[in-house]
Amino acid sequence: MKRTATVLAAVLLAAAGCSNSDGGGSSGSADTPGVTDTEVVVGTHMPLTGPAAAGYSKIAPATKAYFDYVNANGGVHGRKITYKIMDDGYNPANTQQVVRQLVLQDKVFAILNGLGTPTHSGVLDFLKTNRVPDLFVASGSRSWNQPDKYPGTFGFNPDYTVEGKILATHVKETYAGKKVCFLGQDDDFGRDSLAGIEKVLGPVAAKQSYVTSNPNVGPQIGALKAAGCQVVMLATVPGFTALSIGTAAKIGFKPQFVVTNVGSDPTTLAKSLGAAAPLLEGVVAANYLPLANDTANPWIQLYTKVNKEYNGGAELDNNVVYGMSVAYLFVQALQAAGKDLTRDGIIEAVEKGGFTGPALVPVRYSADDHSGYAGEQLTTIEGGVAKYFGKPYRTDDGDGAVEVYEAAAVAPPANGIPAA
């Protein structure tokens, strides 16, 4: 009897293995985790609390709002999108816990836009082992662009080395002869940014780093002042951008700040700085999406409508624009993957590329390139709001030139939803 039970258990396990054997859905939608005829379930990890929550906590609700808008208009191939948002507090240990829950308990189809370089790096192998599509990571680390090692992972943001090269090109042209220094996060975010900067400028005059668990950058800013820095390039999340600028002002240090895109949303920074918000005037950064204050832009008009109807009328800032732009791209990918939705199928659809959307530059997806957007345009803060200047640039994370990108941005579809 015992042997019979053992054999039966083995047969059942084998059957279960067959029904989900592809992990990438090669047997069809019915066998794909998170997919039914009427629903597709995806999940994310986000810093809704913790040191990176300022601004970033608005991203996932904005993504969900756009999904709710799409759902209200019939969904994608008849499926409604359910978005499970888990708070990891920007803590890598928490990230591993919540991602395991999403995959093993909630059985999500994919992880979408998981945020953070130090956090997401720790789940790459787990997602690969479980053959879960890892789409449009909310970080510019070059780690996401390893199609041979991580075939299911794709970036979204321009990678930090690309961005570093673009920002450094502006610094080289505009602040020639000035002493340029750097402060960055002590992980691949900071290191990749610095690599791009030094490809263009050579070694910076001084460099400092911070860890997100210590909200005190006094020693680092003091060291940059002592080094006589005239331009300080920041690879910082928003809370540490504000902290750096505020700390510099307190010690009478007034360099030109040039800030990475992910740490430069004016609305977020102004809230962190409070009465000291005028210190943001003249800060240079870069972006690749429509700016939230550009009310004439048709994408901003679409996002404003969605935000009002499905996001509780939250203040529309660049984080909201980012979250909805991620959602738009994911809907495009779902449309391209077809009605018989599988994990392998959506990876193939993303690798085919050809997506157009709100960005000023194209995405670079192919079988050999899983990085995200190809470049950015420079911004400056005037009167408390960001404004574009110049033209968009694109480049690579190697030794390729930083080139002007001339093609015009496309307008959204009339109903705001990408067609199949």
VMD Tcl script that draws the C-alpha trace (Angstrom):
set ca {
  {0.00 0.00 0.00}
  {2.83 2.36 0.89}
  {4.57 1.64 -2.43}
  {1.31 2.28 -4.33}
  {0.90 5.65 -2.62}
  {4.47 6.57 -3.49}
  {3.98 5.65 -7.15}
  {0.69 7.60 -7.26}
  {2.40 10.65 -5.76}
  {5.16 10.40 -8.37}
  {2.58 10.20 -11.17}
  {0.74 13.25 -9.85}
  {3.96 15.21 -9.56}
  {4.94 14.24 -13.09}
  {1.53 15.35 -14.36}
  {1.83 18.66 -12.54}
  {5.28 19.12 -14.01}
  {3.96 18.48 -17.51}
  {1.11 20.95 -17.14}
  {3.53 23.74 -16.23}
  {6.70 22.36 -17.72}
  {7.46 25.27 -19.97}
  {7.55 27.84 -17.18}
  {7.48 30.06 -20.22}
  {4.10 28.91 -21.40}
  {5.03 26.95 -24.53}
  {2.00 24.69 -24.03}
  {-0.41 27.62 -24.29}
  {-2.20 30.12 -22.09}
  {-4.09 27.51 -20.08}
  {-0.81 26.25 -18.66}
  {0.79 29.62 -18.01}
  {0.90 30.90 -14.41}
  {-1.11 34.07 -13.89}
  {-3.06 33.76 -17.12}
  {-6.70 32.81 -17.66}
  {-9.09 33.62 -20.47}
  {-10.19 36.74 -18.60}
  {-7.19 37.86 -16.54}
  {-3.42 38.28 -16.52}
  {-1.79 38.79 -13.12}
  {1.52 40.60 -12.82}
  {3.42 41.80 -9.78}
  {6.07 44.26 -8.69}
  {8.26 45.24 -5.76}
  {8.32 48.95 -4.96}
  {9.61 51.19 -2.14}
  {6.27 52.37 -0.84}
  {8.12 53.08 2.41}
  {11.77 53.55 3.33}
  {14.64 55.72 2.04}
  {13.54 55.69 -1.60}
  {9.81 56.15 -1.06}
  {9.86 59.89 -1.80}
  {8.44 60.14 -5.30}
  {8.98 56.49 -6.15}
  {5.95 55.39 -4.11}
  {3.80 57.10 -6.76}
  {5.02 54.94 -9.65}
  {3.14 51.68 -9.12}
  {-0.24 53.32 -8.36}
  {0.11 55.26 -11.63}
  {0.89 52.05 -13.51}
  {-2.16 50.41 -11.96}
  {-4.29 53.43 -12.88}
  {-3.41 53.05 -16.55}
  {-4.18 49.32 -16.35}
  {-7.55 50.15 -14.79}
  {-8.20 52.50 -17.70}
  {-7.34 49.75 -20.18}
  {-9.48 47.26 -18.23}
  {-12.44 49.63 -18.35}
  {-12.07 49.67 -22.12}
  {-12.10 45.91 -22.56}
  {-8.61 44.90 -21.47}
  {-6.07 43.25 -23.78}
  {-7.28 40.33 -25.92}
  {-10.23 40.09 -23.55}
  {-8.08 39.90 -20.41}
  {-8.11 42.37 -17.54}
  {-4.72 43.19 -16.01}
  {-4.38 42.64 -12.26}
  {-1.34 44.37 -10.75}
  {-0.08 43.14 -7.39}
  {2.12 45.77 -5.71}
  {4.40 44.70 -2.85}
  {6.33 47.10 -0.62}
  {9.99 46.16 -0.13}
  {11.10 49.38 1.58}
  {14.12 49.52 -0.79}
  {15.63 46.72 1.31}
  {17.18 43.83 -0.71}
  {16.24 41.24 1.93}
  {12.60 42.35 1.76}
  {12.72 42.29 -2.03}
  {13.67 38.64 -2.07}
  {10.84 37.82 0.32}
  {8.10 39.67 -1.55}
  {9.21 38.48 -4.99}
  {9.17 34.88 -3.78}
  {5.63 35.46 -2.53}
  {4.54 36.94 -5.85}
  {6.00 34.05 -7.83}
  {5.39 31.04 -5.59}
  {2.14 32.00 -3.83}
  {0.45 34.56 -6.05}
  {1.61 32.77 -9.24}
  {2.12 35.98 -11.19}
  {2.67 35.81 -14.94}
  {5.57 38.27 -14.79}
  {7.38 40.75 -12.61}
  {6.92 44.23 -14.01}
  {9.05 47.29 -13.26}
  {10.60 46.06 -10.01}
  {12.41 49.10 -8.67}
  {15.99 49.52 -7.58}
  {19.50 48.44 -8.48}
  {20.51 46.93 -5.12}
  {17.07 45.43 -4.58}
  {16.36 43.90 -7.97}
  {19.87 42.53 -8.45}
  {19.16 39.99 -5.71}
  {16.19 38.40 -7.47}
  {17.59 37.95 -10.98}
  {18.67 34.35 -10.45}
  {15.42 33.42 -8.69}
  {13.32 34.80 -11.55}
  {15.53 33.06 -14.11}
  {15.29 29.71 -12.29}
  {11.50 30.00 -12.20}
  {11.38 31.24 -15.79}
  {9.38 34.31 -14.88}
  {9.51 37.21 -17.37}
  {11.27 40.13 -15.69}
  {10.07 43.13 -17.64}
  {11.11 46.77 -17.73}
  {13.13 46.97 -14.52}
  {12.91 50.40 -12.85}
  {16.62 51.10 -12.80}
  {19.33 51.94 -15.31}
  {21.78 49.26 -14.24}
  {23.58 47.48 -17.06}
  {22.82 44.22 -15.24}
  {19.41 44.01 -16.92}
  {21.02 43.84 -20.36}
  {22.48 40.35 -20.23}
  {20.30 38.36 -22.65}
  {22.60 35.33 -22.62}
  {22.69 35.12 -18.82}
  {19.21 36.48 -18.03}
  {17.08 35.93 -21.14}
  {13.85 37.01 -19.45}
  {15.07 40.32 -17.99}
  {14.65 43.67 -19.78}
  {15.50 47.20 -18.67}
  {13.38 50.32 -19.10}
  {15.35 53.39 -18.01}
  {18.27 54.54 -20.14}
  {21.18 52.79 -18.49}
  {23.24 54.86 -16.10}
  {26.36 54.69 -18.26}
  {24.46 56.03 -21.26}
  {23.07 58.79 -19.06}
  {26.49 59.53 -17.56}
  {27.94 60.01 -21.03}
  {25.12 62.37 -22.05}
  {25.33 64.48 -18.88}
  {29.13 64.54 -19.07}
  {29.01 65.70 -22.69}
  {26.95 68.69 -21.57}
  {29.37 69.38 -18.70}
  {32.35 69.17 -21.03}
  {30.79 71.61 -23.49}
  {29.30 74.03 -20.96}
  {31.69 74.01 -18.00}
  {35.04 73.56 -19.70}
  {37.91 74.15 -17.28}
  {35.73 73.74 -14.19}
  {36.61 71.21 -11.49}
  {34.06 68.39 -11.85}
  {33.31 66.02 -8.96}
  {30.92 63.16 -8.25}
  {28.69 61.81 -5.48}
  {26.90 58.53 -6.09}
  {25.12 55.64 -4.46}
  {27.49 52.89 -3.32}
  {26.27 50.20 -5.72}
  {26.00 49.61 -9.47}
  {23.83 52.73 -9.77}
  {26.68 54.97 -8.69}
  {29.43 52.94 -10.32}
  {27.71 52.72 -13.71}
  {26.97 56.46 -13.68}
  {30.57 57.29 -12.88}
  {31.79 54.94 -15.62}
  {29.77 56.89 -18.20}
  {30.92 60.25 -16.87}
  {34.58 59.27 -16.93}
  {34.31 57.87 -20.48}
  {33.72 61.47 -21.56}
  {35.55 63.57 -18.96}
  {38.30 61.26 -17.81}
  {38.87 60.93 -14.05}
  {36.80 63.38 -12.00}
  {38.58 65.68 -9.55}
  {37.00 64.08 -6.47}
  {34.42 61.38 -5.83}
  {32.33 60.36 -2.86}
  {29.66 57.71 -2.21}
  {26.76 57.19 0.20}
  {24.66 54.29 1.46}
  {20.89 54.64 1.72}
  {20.86 53.37 5.30}
  {22.73 56.49 6.49}
  {20.83 59.74 5.80}
  {23.84 61.95 6.45}
  {25.95 63.17 3.56}
  {27.66 65.92 5.55}
  {31.12 64.32 5.36}
  {30.83 63.68 1.64}
  {29.59 67.17 0.78}
  {32.22 68.67 3.06}
  {34.94 66.73 1.25}
  {33.71 67.94 -2.13}
  {33.72 71.53 -0.91}
  {37.25 71.10 0.44}
  {38.33 69.73 -2.93}
  {37.21 72.96 -4.60}
  {34.54 71.28 -6.75}
  {32.70 73.65 -9.09}
  {30.40 71.11 -10.75}
  {28.99 68.21 -8.73}
  {27.39 65.33 -10.61}
  {24.93 63.33 -8.52}
  {23.89 59.69 -9.02}
  {21.32 59.83 -6.25}
  {17.75 58.78 -5.49}
  {15.44 61.77 -4.81}
  {15.81 61.83 -1.03}
  {19.59 61.96 -1.32}
  {19.48 64.55 -4.10}
  {17.55 66.86 -1.80}
  {19.81 65.95 1.12}
  {22.95 66.73 -0.91}
  {21.69 70.07 -2.20}
  {20.36 71.11 1.21}
  {23.56 70.07 3.00}
  {25.69 71.99 0.51}
  {23.67 75.15 1.11}
  {24.09 74.83 4.88}
  {27.88 74.91 4.57}
  {27.94 77.65 1.95}
  {28.88 75.35 -0.90}
  {27.31 76.40 -4.20}
  {28.47 74.23 -7.10}
  {26.52 73.60 -10.28}
  {24.56 70.41 -9.61}
  {24.02 67.97 -12.48}
  {21.67 65.17 -11.44}
  {20.73 61.76 -12.79}
  {17.19 61.46 -14.10}
  {15.98 59.08 -11.39}
  {16.81 61.60 -8.68}
  {15.66 64.82 -10.27}
  {11.86 65.12 -10.22}
  {11.26 68.75 -9.14}
  {7.97 68.07 -7.36}
  {9.53 65.32 -5.24}
  {12.64 67.37 -4.47}
  {10.67 70.49 -3.57}
  {8.61 68.52 -1.05}
  {11.77 67.13 0.54}
  {13.45 70.54 0.69}
  {10.41 72.47 1.90}
  {11.24 76.13 2.38}
  {14.64 75.50 0.77}
  {13.08 74.47 -2.57}
  {14.46 77.59 -4.35}
  {17.88 75.89 -4.09}
  {16.76 73.74 -7.01}
  {16.87 76.66 -9.41}
  {19.32 75.95 -12.24}
  {19.83 72.26 -11.45}
  {20.60 70.38 -14.67}
  {19.29 66.85 -15.26}
  {17.91 64.78 -18.13}
  {14.74 62.94 -19.07}
  {13.34 60.87 -21.92}
  {9.60 61.11 -21.28}
  {7.17 64.05 -21.57}
  {7.47 66.42 -18.62}
  {4.49 66.50 -16.29}
  {4.18 70.29 -16.57}
  {3.89 70.25 -20.39}
  {0.11 70.47 -20.51}
  {0.11 70.90 -24.31}
  {1.70 67.49 -24.81}
  {-0.92 64.92 -25.93}
  {0.63 62.22 -23.72}
  {0.36 64.47 -20.67}
  {-3.23 65.19 -21.60}
  {-3.92 61.44 -21.75}
  {-2.14 60.77 -18.45}
  {-3.95 63.68 -16.80}
  {-7.29 62.15 -17.80}
  {-6.29 58.68 -16.57}
  {-4.84 60.14 -13.38}
  {-8.02 62.00 -12.58}
  {-10.34 59.07 -13.29}
  {-8.32 56.13 -11.96}
  {-5.59 57.47 -9.66}
  {-7.65 59.55 -7.30}
  {-6.43 62.78 -8.86}
  {-2.95 62.37 -7.38}
  {-0.57 65.22 -8.08}
  {0.74 64.65 -11.59}
  {4.53 64.62 -11.44}
  {7.24 62.89 -13.46}
  {6.90 59.75 -11.33}
  {3.27 59.42 -12.39}
  {4.28 59.99 -16.02}
  {6.91 57.28 -15.64}
  {4.47 54.78 -14.11}
  {1.90 55.25 -16.86}
  {4.57 55.05 -19.57}
  {5.69 51.68 -18.18}
  {2.09 50.50 -18.25}
  {1.63 51.67 -21.85}
  {4.71 49.71 -22.93}
  {3.53 46.59 -21.11}
  {0.14 46.82 -22.83}
  {1.96 47.08 -26.17}
  {3.92 43.95 -25.29}
  {0.73 42.09 -24.34}
  {-0.91 43.13 -27.59}
  {2.12 41.95 -29.56}
  {2.26 38.62 -27.72}
  {-1.21 37.73 -28.97}
  {-4.26 36.08 -27.48}
  {-2.46 32.80 -26.74}
  {-0.41 34.47 -24.03}
  {2.64 32.61 -22.76}
  {5.81 33.56 -20.92}
  {8.00 32.65 -23.87}
  {5.63 34.52 -26.14}
  {5.89 37.83 -24.36}
  {9.69 37.61 -24.22}
  {9.72 36.99 -27.97}
  {7.34 39.91 -28.51}
  {9.57 42.30 -26.56}
  {12.67 41.10 -28.38}
  {11.01 41.86 -31.72}
  {10.89 45.49 -30.60}
  {9.39 48.18 -32.79}
  {7.45 49.74 -29.91}
  {6.60 53.44 -30.12}
  {5.25 55.55 -27.32}
  {5.67 58.71 -25.30}
  {9.48 58.77 -25.13}
  {11.75 61.18 -26.99}
  {14.06 58.33 -28.02}
  {13.35 54.70 -28.99}
  {13.75 51.57 -26.92}
  {16.50 49.22 -28.09}
  {14.96 45.79 -27.55}
  {16.17 42.90 -29.67}
  {17.35 39.34 -29.13}
  {20.82 40.74 -28.44}
  {19.89 43.90 -26.54}
  {17.64 43.95 -23.49}
  {18.49 47.49 -22.40}
  {15.77 50.12 -22.27}
  {15.61 53.57 -23.76}
  {18.55 54.68 -25.87}
  {19.12 58.20 -24.59}
  {17.78 61.40 -23.02}
  {17.36 65.14 -23.42}
  {18.76 67.68 -20.98}
  {16.53 69.61 -18.58}
  {16.98 72.52 -16.23}
  {14.82 73.75 -13.37}
  {13.40 77.23 -13.89}
  {10.80 78.71 -11.62}
  {10.52 75.42 -9.78}
  {9.70 73.33 -12.86}
  {11.81 71.30 -15.24}
  {12.16 72.46 -18.84}
  {13.81 70.73 -21.76}
  {16.59 72.43 -23.67}
  {18.63 71.38 -26.69}
  {17.81 68.17 -28.52}
  {17.59 64.51 -27.46}
  {20.79 62.49 -27.52}
  {21.39 58.79 -27.78}
  {24.47 56.65 -27.30}
  {25.57 53.26 -25.98}
  {27.26 52.09 -22.79}
  {30.56 51.56 -24.60}
  {32.72 53.96 -26.54}
  {30.09 55.01 -29.08}
  {29.58 58.69 -29.79}
  {26.89 60.79 -28.13}
  {24.70 61.74 -31.09}
  {21.70 64.01 -31.59}
  {18.46 62.08 -32.20}
  {16.29 63.95 -34.70}
  {13.11 61.88 -35.10}
  {9.94 63.44 -33.73}
  {7.99 61.82 -30.89}
  {4.76 60.06 -31.82}
  {1.28 60.99 -30.62}
  {-0.84 58.56 -28.59}
  {-3.72 56.66 -30.23}
  {-7.06 58.44 -30.15}
  {-8.37 56.23 -27.35}
  {-5.04 56.20 -25.50}
  {-4.61 52.44 -25.84}
  {-2.09 50.80 -28.20}
  {-3.67 48.68 -30.91}
  {-2.95 44.98 -31.36}
}
mol new
graphics top color blue
foreach p $ca { graphics top sphere $p radius 0.5 }
foreach p [lrange $ca 0 end-1] q [lrange $ca 1 end] { graphics top cylinder $p $q radius 0.2 }
display resetview
